[in-house]
Amino acid sequence: VMMRFTGPASSDVFPRNASVGEMGAISCFVVRTMFSSAEPYKNQHYAELKRDCINNKTLFEDAEFPAVSTSLYFRKPPPGYVEWKRPGEISKSPQLFVEGISAHDLNQGVVGNCWFVAACSCLALKPNLWKRVIPDWKEQEWDPKHPENYAGIFHFQFWIFGKWVDVVVDDRLPTIGGELIYCHSKDNNEFWSALLEKAYAKLSGCYESLEGGNTGDAVVDFSGAVTEAIKLEEEEYHRDQKKQEQLFEDLLKVYDRGGIISCSIRALPHELESQMANGLVKGHAYSITAVKKVRLGHGLLAYFKNETIPLIRMRNPWGKTEWKGAWSDSSEEWEKIGDMERGNLGITVEDDGEFWMSFADWCKYFTDADVCRVINTSVMSVHKTWHEVMHFGSWTKNAEPLLNRCGGCANHKATFLQNPQYLFDVTKDVDQVLISLQQKDMKIHRKFGQGENLSIGFSVFQVERNRKYRLHDILTQKATDTSTYINARTVFLRTDLPQGRYVIIPTTFKPYTLGEYMLRIFTDVESGCRELTADKPRIRCWSSFLGYPQVVTHVYVHGAEGLQNQDRSGGADPYVIIYCEGKSVKSSIQKDTLNPEFTTSGVFYRKKPRKPLTVEVWNSNAVKDEFMGQVVLSGAVNDPNAPQRLQLRKRGSQMADEMPGSITLRIVSSTQLTAI
């Protein structure tokens, strides 16, 4: 079940309920790419609309998101009479930014969207991100010298389901008693946060649709990020010092490289927005504003001693209610820090919602952390470059069952392989692969009594190295890795995979559940990722003369023992080649061993099933590879659960053949070609 973060400025002003359950933290991998032009939302072009308003000397009124109650709520109205006012009616000198943009600008209103406000606080710390989300920010600023250029229109850009979208809004904002009721800045004449929230509410259908959500989702919409789940409590970072140190180093690197981090404490429904004795609030999203190794001691002694403590700083979107424990604003622990170090950290003793904690306490009390890492996909870079492939697809139903693409998770064996399938290659010995499955945002449907995310996930299978067609039998394969299944907008997996060919199968948890998704795969080396659409070789005009495959046969080579050929190091560099009807599959080379662990497989669509199969073992050499032995098989069908250990044969120089070792094989034949 997905955790939703909620919370107004005061929990007794606007009570609400939200579904809460087990969910890990989310880290987001921001993808650094060349920004493309944004697509106008609802076909509203900002420049044209503003020009028309200026020419007609009118203020813009957005017909697509009018100043009416349906833009505010669909179920529960705000606590009072709402008046829509323009910034000039709220403040005498409205500005988009007052003294720049800051994480301290934001305070949460009466709608429970602390998750969104926390993401905005993080956004404010990253100029490279907010300048994209708030385009033309200098041009959009109020200009008291040229009031004739004011048209009451603003625009913001969000990364929505794989593309940047430009959202236009007018500047009529909901107020009660002359005060903004939703997100607002601490300065009553600063309006960037309120206008940004209005644009996001427009995308979601109304303000109330922002009630309950996930910080990571907002970060994705601000940046094109990829979210990952990290479960702080379940993985017991607070108990494992080594894991805790590694996590801090990881977060420190993320922060120093411009990443975005936030965190939360998981809560049961009756605990939402409840304040703990230590000052922390459950079911509430916090933005992390600093990760530091702080030097202990005073004066020169601190530098010679070089003793540090890991600290983390965060901000409550309410703009108040802080941590009361060690390293809080006025705690005695700060006496361990020199005046210069305290000055560098900018320690202030005021209830502004921002506070420090020791990293150990942070791991102890927080259950989830939202981390945003930079994934660099630019080819013009001196840093590590990731290769990205993005696919869009749908879980669909067809009158012909085998053409269904909504088979549910692997629990549903009869339909699982009817899901979409995507093939990719790992060409390095081992490569780290990042996989993100994102469904369309459903918040816009909340006002119609819907809007819940589907429970989604995916499995990764290592398949035959020469596979070109869809899987119809799992056979002896087990999933190499499987994501969690959760009703989150995005499911993420980071995994290290050995060289080979793989198939990703994205699914809903239950079969026959329809929906749209976006699949993103990141690898160190280009993977050639593509969707598998064909079930079998096509019948061509010459097939009647050359023959059409009758049987598909899978050959699995699972190991080799006791190889006798040796090089100078005493081992060998063996590899395997599987031959069938003029086709072949070659394994990767196993370095310096006489007992290689091959996991090679091939799939062959056979026109002449009685012709033999051959498995050869070779030793890789710089000048000329050396033949080490072979097994010739009739191609008979075997029980895939009963692998055969066969002796390799090599024509010897004496009267008898040499037996340079043994090899384990599985051969599975299928007549699936006639069944598809």
N, C-alpha and C positions, 0 to 999 in steps of 0.2 A: 504494500500500500504506500502511496506517495505521501510524504510529509508536505503539508502546506504551512507556510509561515504567515501568520496573521498578526494584527495588533494595532489598534488606534492609539492616539496619544493618551487616552485614559480608558481602561478596559470597561469601566462602568458607563461610558457615554454611548458606546455603540456595540453591544454584545453580539457575538456571532458564534457559530459552530463551524467546524471544518473537520474533514476526515484526516486522521493522523495515524500513522503506523510506522512500521520499520522502514527506515531508509538511511542509506549511507550519505556521507558528505559528497559534495559535488566539486570536482575541480574542472576548470574550464581551460582549454588550450586555445588561446587566441591565435588565429591564423593570420600571419602577416603576408598579405598579397597586394598586388596592384589593385587599387580600388576601381571598380567599374562604375559607370554612370547609374544613377538610381532611377527606378521605374516609378512614375507618379501614381500614388494610391488614389483609387476612384477616378483616375484620369484627370486629376486636378493639378494643373501646372502652376507652381508658385509664382514664377516671374510674370506669366500672363495675367493671372488673377490680381496680383499687386499692381501691375501697370494699369489695368482697367479701373481699379479702385481709385488710384491717384488721378487718372484722367477724368473720372466722373466725380471726384471729390467726395467719395463715400468711404465708409469703413466696412471692411469685409465681414460678411455674415455667412458662416459655413452651413450650407443646406445639407451637407452629408453628415454633419454632427451638430445639430441645432441646439440652441440654448433652451432646452425643454427637459421635463422630468425623465423622459425615456433615455436621455443621455446620461442621467445620474444613476438611475437604479431600475431594477426589474422586480424586486421583491420587497425590500425594506428601504423606506425613504430616509434621508439624513435627519438628524435630530433638531429640526427647526425650519422656519420659513427661508427658502433659498432665493436669493437674488443673484442674477448673473451680472457681473460688473467688469468693465474693462479696467486695466491697470491704472489708467489715468483717473478713474473714479475711486480707486482704493488709495492711491498715493499721489501726492502733488508732483513728485519727480520720479516716475517709474524708470527702471533700468532693467536690461536683461541681466547684466552682471554688476555687482557692487564690489569694487576693489578685486576684480578677477573672480575666478571660480574656485570653490573650496568644498571639501567634504563637510565642513561645518555649516555650509549654507542650508542644508536640508533638514527639515523637521517633518515628521509624519503627521497626517491629518486623521480624520475620523474613519476612513476606510482602512481595512486591515491589510495593507500592502507594504509592511515593513520590508518584505523581500525585495520589492521594487526600489524603495528608498535606499536600502543598503547597497543595492547595485549602483544607484545613482551616486552615492557617496564614493564608491570605488571609482566610478567613471570620472568624477571630478578631479581625481588625483592623476589622471592619465591624459595629458593634452593631445597625444596622437589619436586617442579614441574619441574624446568628447568633441574635438573639432570636426570629426566626421559625422557624429550624431547631430551636432548643432552646426550645420554648414552655413557659410556666409554670416558667421556670428557677428562680425563687425558691421556688416551691412544691415543686419537685423536689429541692431542696437538702436534705442531711441536717440534721436539727434535733435536737441532743443534748438539748434541753430537753423534747422530746416524742418519745421513741423509739418510742412506740406508733403514730406515723404512718408509720413506715418499713415499706414493704411489698415491697421488692426489685423494684420495677417502675419503668420510665422510658419516656418516649416522645419521638420526634423526628419532624420533618416535612420531607419532600422534595418537590420539584416534579418529578413523574414524568409525562412524556408529556402535558403540558398541564393537569395538575391537581395540587393539593397532597394528599399522602398522609401520614397519621399512622401511624407505625410504633412498635409497642409491643415492648419487650424486657425480659427479666428481667436482673438484674445479675450473673449468673454469668459470669465471664470466664476464658478459658483461660490457664493459667500453667504454667511449667516451673521447678521448684526454687523455687516461691513468687514468681516474677517474671512479670509480664505479658509475653507473647511477641509481641503485635501492637502496634498504636499505643498509646503511653503518654505521660504527662506527665513532665516532669523532676522534679516532686515526686511521690513515691510514694503520696501520699494524695489526689491529684487525679485524677478519673475521667471528666470530661466527654468527653475525646477517645476513650477506650477504649469508652465506651458508645455514642457516636455512630458509631464504626466498626462496632460490633456491629450496630446498626440498619441500616447501609448493607450489611453482609455478609448480613443477613437478606433484604434486597431482592434481593441477587445470588445467593442460594442457599446460599452458604457463604463462609468467609474466603478460600479459595484462588481463588474466582472473581474476587477483587479483584486477582489477579496480572496486572499489565499493564493499562494503561488510559490515559486522557487527562485531564489536569487540567481542561481546558475542560468536559468532560462532567460532572465533579463540581461545577464552578461552576454549570452549568446546573441541576443537581439541588438546589443550595443556594439558588437565586435566581430561577429562571424565565428564565435568560439566553438569549441567542441567540449562537451561536458563529460566528466568522469566521476564515478562514485568512489569515495574513500570513507570507510566506516571506522571512525576513530575509536568509538567505544567498543565495538565488536572485535576490533583487531587489538584492543587492549594496549594502546600506546602508553597509557599512564603506568602500566606495570612493567613494561620492557624498556629499560634505559637505552639499550642499543638502538632499538627501533625509534625511540623518541629522538635521539640525537640525529639519526639519519633523516627523520622527518623535518627536524628544524633546519638542517643544512639544505634540504630540498626547498622548503618554504623561503628560506633566506635567499636562495638562488632565484626563485620565482620573483620575489619582491624586488631584488636588485636589478632584475632584467625587465622590470616594468609590468609584471603580472598583476592580476587582481585576485584578492583573497577575501573571503567572508566566512562566517561560522554561525553555528546555532546549537541549541540544546533541545534534543528530542523531548516531546511532551505528549502525555495522554490528553484526550479531549477536554477533560475537566481541569487540566493544568495549564491550558493555553493562556499565555500572557501573565502567568502567575510569577510573582517575584520571590526568589529564594532568599534565605536569610543572608547570603553573601552578596546580595544586590543584583545578581544575574537574573535574567528573565527567561523562562522556558517557552519553547515554541516560537522563538523570536530570532530574527536574522540580524547579525552584527556585521559591519564592514571592518576589515582589518586595515589599519592605516600605517602600520610600521612593523617590521620584523628586524630586531637588532641584537647584536652581541654587545652588551653594555659593559664598559670597563669599571671594575670595582677599585676603590681606593681614592686617595686625595693627592693632588700635586704630582711631583715627579715619581713618587713611590708607586703610584698607580701604573705608570708606564713601565717601570722596571719590573714590577711584580707581574704585570701582564695577565691578571686574573679577570675573566669575564663571566657574565651570566646571560643566558638567552632570555630575552624579553619580547613580548608581543603587545602591540597597542591596537585597540579597536574602538569603534564608536557605535553607540546605541542610536538608531534612527529617531527615537523620541527626542533626542537632544538633551536628555537627562537620564537619571537612574543608572548608577555606575556600580562597578565592582567595589566591594568594601574590604577585600582581603589584602594580602601582601602585595606591595608595589602599587597599591591604589594611590590616588592623588596625594593624600597627606599621611601616608603610612611611614613608619619609622625606618623602613628599609632604604628609603632614599638618602638617609644619612650615610650610607655606605658609598655613595656616589659623589665625586668631586663637583664643585660648582661649575667648572667648565663643561664637564660631561652632561650635567643637568641642563645647562644652557643650550648645548647642542641638541638635546632631546626635546627641548621646548616644553618642559614640565609646567603645567598650570594647575592651581588648586581651585577649581570651580566646577560646579555641576553642569557641565556642558555636554555630557554624554560620552566623552572620550576618556579612556583610561588605559593603564598598563597592567599587565599580569606577567608573572613568571611563566615560561613555556611549560614547565611541569604542571602548574595549576591549570593552565589552559587545556592541556591534554586530559587532566583529571575531570574537569567540569563540563567541557564541551564535547558533544557527541558527533558533530558533523562539521566539516570545513569545506568551504568553496574556494577552490584554487584555480587561477587562470594563468596558464603558461603560454608563452609565445611559441607558436609553431611556424617556423620560417619556411615558406614555400617559394621564396624568390630565388631565381637562378643567379641573380646578381648579388651575391652575398659571400662574405668570408666565413660566416658561421654555418653550422650544420643546416643543410637544406633537406626538407621532407618532400617527397613526391605525393601529391594528393590526387585521388580519383573520386568523383562524386556521381552517384546514380540516383535517379528519382524513379519510384515505382509505386505500385498499388497492390493491396491484397484484394483480389477480385474473385467473384464466383461465376462459374460457367455451367451451362446446361450439361456439357460433357464433363464428368468428374475429373478425368485426367487433364483437362485444361483449366481446372481450378488453380488459383494462386492464393489460397487462403486456408492452408491445411492445419494451422495451429502448431503448437510446440511439439517436441519429440515424444511427449507422452502419448500423442495420438499417432501411433505407428502407421495406421492405414492411410492417413492423409498427409503426414508430415512432409513427404517429398513432393507434394503438389505445390509447395510454396515457391516463391522466386528463388533463384540460385545465382550466385555470382562467383566467378572463378578468378583467382589471382595467383601469381608465382612469387616465391621467395627465392632469389638467386644467390644471395650470400649464404655462407655456412650457417649463420644464425642472424635473423633480423628482427628488430623490434617493430611490431605492427600495431597501429592505433586504429580502432574501428569504432565508428559512431553511427548509431541508428536513431534517427529523429523522426517523429511523427508530426503531422500538422498541428499547430497550436489550436486548442479547442475552446479557449476562453470566450470567443465571440459567440459560441452557441449556448453559453450559460443563461442568457436572458430568455432562452426558449426551453429551459428546463433540461438542457443537455450540457455538453461541454466537458464531460469527464474524459481524461486520457484513456486510451486503450492500454491494456497490459501487453507490453512488447518485449522482445529480446531476440537473440540470434545464436546460432551454433556455427562453429568452424570445424570443417572436416578436412583432414589431409587425404587427398585422392590420388589416383594414378597419374603419373607424370605426363602421360599423353592424352588425358581426358579432354574431350571437346564437346561432349553432349551431356545433357542433364542426368543427374543421379536418379535412378529408379529403384535401387537396392542399396542399403547401407552395407549389407554383407558383413564382412569381418571388421569394418571400420568402427571406431568409436570416436565421438566428438573430441577433437584436439583441445578445444576450449569452448566454453559456453558462458554467455553473459548472464546476469541476473534477469529475471522477468519481473517487471514492475510497471505500474501505471504512471510512469514519469514521461515527460515529453521526449527525453533523450536517454538512451542507454549506451554506455561506453565500455570498451574493453581495451586494455593495453596488455599485450602478450608477446613473448619471445618465441619465434617459430623457426625450426630448422629448415634448411633448403628443401624445396619441394613445391608441389602444386596443391592449392587449397580451394575449398568451396565454402562460401558464407551463405547461410540460409536464414534470412530475416523472417520472423513470424510474429503473429499475435499469439497470446497464450491459448486461447480457445479457437478451434477451427470455425470457418465460415464467418469470421468477424472481418468486416470490410474497413478499409482505411488507406491513407496515403502515407508514404514515408520517403525519407532521404537517407541514403547510405553513403558514408564517407570513409575512405580507407587511406591511411598515411603509412608509407614505407620509406626506408632509407634509400632504396634503389627502386627504379620504376618497376611496377608489378604487372603491368598489362591487364589490369582488372577489367572484366567485361561480364555482362550477363549471359548466362546459358539459356538459350531459347529453343534450340533444336533438341529433339528427343533421340534421334538416331540419324544415320547417313541417309541423305535424300536419294530417292529413285530418280535416275537420269535416263536419258534416251538410250544410252549405251549399256545400261545395267543388264538388259536381257542378254547381251553378248558377253560381257565381262563377268557377269554373276553379281548377285546381291547378297550381302551378309545374311547368314541364316542364324548364327549363334554369336553371342557376345561372351568372351572369356576373360576373366580377371586372373592375373598371375601376381602373387605376392611373394617376394623374397624377403625373409625376415631375419636372415643372419647367415654367417658362414664361420666354420670352426676348423682349426687345424691346418691352415694353409701352409704349404711346405716351402714355397719360394721365399727367399730372403734376400734383402739388399745389404749394404754394408752396415747398416744400423741394426741388423738382425730381424727387422720386420719387413713389411711390404706396404705398398700404397694401392690396395685393390679397389676395383669397381666392378659392377655387374652390368651386363647387357642382356636384355630379354628380346628374343627374335620370334616373330610369328608372321608368316605369309608375306615376307618382304618388309615388314614394319619392325621397328626396334625401339626400345626404351633403355636409356642409359642412366645409371645411378650416379650419385656424387662419389667422389674419391674419398676413401677412408685412409687417413694418414698413419703410416708407421705402425701397422698392426698385422698380426697373423690370425686374429679373431675378430674380424670386423662385425659391426652391428648394422647390417643393411636393413632398411625399411622401405625398400623399393617396390613399386607395383606398376603394372601396366594393364590397360584395357584394350582388347582387340576384337574388332568386328569381323568375324571369320566367314569367308565364303566356302572354305573347305575344312570343316571341323576335324576331319581325320588326319590332316597333315600335322606333323610333329611340331612341338614347341622346343626351343633351345634356350638354355640359360648358360651364359659364359661368364667366367671370372677372369679378369685381366689385372695385371700389375702396371700402374702408371710409371713410366720412365721418361726422362728428359729427351732421349734420342728416339727410342722405339718402345712402345708398350709391349709387354710380355704376356702371352697367353698362359693362364694358370690352370685351366680345366673347364669342363662343361658338363651339363646334364641335358640329355635329349629325352623329351617326354612325349608320350602319345597324345596328350591333351585330354585324357580321360577326366571325367568329373570326380572330384573328391569332396569329402565332407570338409567344409571350411573350418570346422572346429577340430579337425584331426590333421594337423600339418605333417608333412612327410620330411624325414631327414634322409637325404640322398647323397651318395658318394659322387664327388666330381670325378670325371675321367679325363685323362690326357694321354694322347698317343705317345708311348714311351720309345726310347731308342733300342730297348731290348725286346724280347719276344712278348712280354706282357705289358699291358697298359699301366701307366702310373695312376695312383689315386691320391691327388694332392690335397685332399681335405673333404669336408662334407658341407652341405648347404641345406637350409630348411625352406620348404616351399609350401604354399597353398595355391591350389588351382580351383577356381569356381567357374562353372559354365552356366549360362542362363539363356533361355529362349525368349527373353523379354522383347526382342525385336518384333515378334508377331503379336505381342500383347499391347503395344503402344498404339 
